[in-house]
Amino acid sequence: MKPKDASDAQADRMPGGAGAVRYTASDEVKRRGVRRMKTIATGFLVVATVIYIVTTWALRSGAGSWVGYVQAAAEAGMVGALADWFAVTALFKHPLGLPIPHTAIIPTKKDAFGVSLGTFVGENFLSVEVVRGRLAALGVGRRVGQWLSAPGSAEKVTREASAALRGALAVLRDEDVQAVVGEAVTRRATAQPIAQPLGRMLARIVEEGGHRGVVDLCVIRAHDWLVEHREQVVRTISEEAPGWTPKFIDNQIGVRVYKELLRFATEVRDDPGHAARGAVDSFLSDFAEELRDDPETIGRIERAKADLLARPEVQDLIASAWSAVRGMVLEAAEDENSQLRVRMRNGIRSFGARLAADERLQAKVDRWLEDAAEYVVDTYRGEITSLISETVAGWDANDASRKIEANVGRDLQFIRINGTVVGAIAGLLIHTVSVLV
């Protein structure tokens, strides 16, 4: 178990939940500095008091008139020191524990301060004019372009993007994604009619002669198959002859039929204008027309499509597509020299160079950012300011007062010191003027 450091231990002593004030080790160091400054400021008051006591005794003992000047300065210094002690102390607590009105200002007015701070931030920092003006002065588009086009930046962005992509793919559950992909593909394929688009595509293929290569391939393969399987073809035909015919006649018939089949296949193969080829063209044209216009054919095709999509093998194939895509993306994201990362680097570098040089593109990017910032400010200003006020409201009053005093109390002690010194000087001047007058 990890040991707690000083700040953790101090924070654990603070009450409240996540929104409570956390009094850290750094605050404790600052608080010790505040105590030292309080001692110094109090020392000024003590010195002024001692001087006042001594000079009062000296006057009663018949000392010279100069002692009166020192006594007046010490007396005014004491008053200034006490007044500023009261003012500084009243910010954080009741002086001497007395519930004097308008003291312990921070603990008692904490919530009002939070509301005022939220309002101040909203009006002066989250205004549309301030945000747009600041973004316009920054020239974000130009700076981003210069950074992206600098050596090493595109590689860094690509590396981080690849890591983010790998992380996202690792978080996603394969079965969830496969279910979503399968459902989306099936729904889209079911809703999209295919018979008429297939008919239009087939008609265009036949019209342009795109099917002839397939017909040529089929005819050539049929001819070659007949050549390679002569004995099998002859035997099959002979076996289908009537049982009462002699065997040698059956064999002659088989040979004769085989020769006619081979001759027919050869003619179809070698003659582009053969009637059989024309029959295939006519069949495909008629089938394309039926796919486009015949409701019965369209219905059969759509039902066949639905049956095909419903088959478990097809669903498994659709679902497995995600695994294949995921594997390819992961492999490409991990490989520094993969086409994915190479293209990403080149694209980022090219975009950065263009953005750094093209002022119109820079202005467009800046406008996008300003519009986005304006939307965020207009939409979420209330939530941001309420976050400030609600966070302050959730603080414990005494804990908040202690933390604020630890961070600003040291400087406030100079007020007490200055009050003692300025008070002494003012008392000396007033006494001098009084004597002279």
Secondary structure, DSSP 8 states (H G I E B T S, - for coil): -----HHHHHHHTS-SSTTS----HHHHHHHHHHHHHHHHHHHHHHHHHHHHHHHHHHHHTT--THHHHHHHHHHHHHHHHHHHHHHHHHHHS-GGG---TT-SHHHHSHHHHHHHHHHHHHHHTS-HHHHHHHHHHHTHHHHHHHHHHSTTHHHHHHHHHHHHHHHHHHHS-HHHHHHHHHHHHHHHHHHS--HHHHHHHHHHHHHHTTTHHHHHHHHHHHHHHHHHTHHHHHHHHHHTS-TTS-HHHHHHHHHHHHHHHHHHHHHHHH-TT-HHHHHHHHHHHHHHHHHHH-HHHHHHHHHHHHHHHHSHHHHHHHHHHHHHHHHHHHHHHH-TTSHHHHHHHHHHHHHHHHHHH-HHHHHHHHHHHHHHHHHHHHHHHHHHHHHHHHHHHTS-HHHHHHHHHHHHHHHHHHHHHHHHHHHHHHHHHHHHHHHH-
